[in-house]
Amino acid sequence: MTLANTHQQTILEKLQTLNPQQQQQVIEFIEFLQLKADKTAIHEEEREISALESAGDLVGCLDSGKGDLSLKKREFKKKHLV
């Protein structure tokens, strides 16, 4: 007999000793474990992506009219923050 069959037999024997309300709780716990396993599988399928990859289609879509601020940081600070 395999280990899985042994576990199944043990579970069935113990389940039969419980009253109907307790058996229902066992069923609900099993469903909870299945749901938890499904959520874990979904998260494992997701992969991490960079911010650039996530917003790649938005990069450069705004034009402030002030030029490339990443290259003119000091100039921008002098004009607008002083």
Steps between C-alpha positions, in 0.01 A plus 500: 500500500638843409539788741219694327260207542602469865426869557165472324402199710604676823306812404186300421522305826540816706229684304248226578552553873392865479147634526342660188587855611866406548502321165374820338784692664748250356350551153523878538863471612584285198336758272702774673823308436404452135426870459830590666686264265325654197599852606861390552507349151367824349767709674776266387391552139536877531843636423658816627537784251687827521331838529628585152347185356172567681472864386702465181222625276469816714867597495543824308129555443490835684651818368546769763660744260797536734728262313664195648493571872722205578784679321416851620431432867720779639368753250141409581560528875657846462210636296206346684600431858684819595 
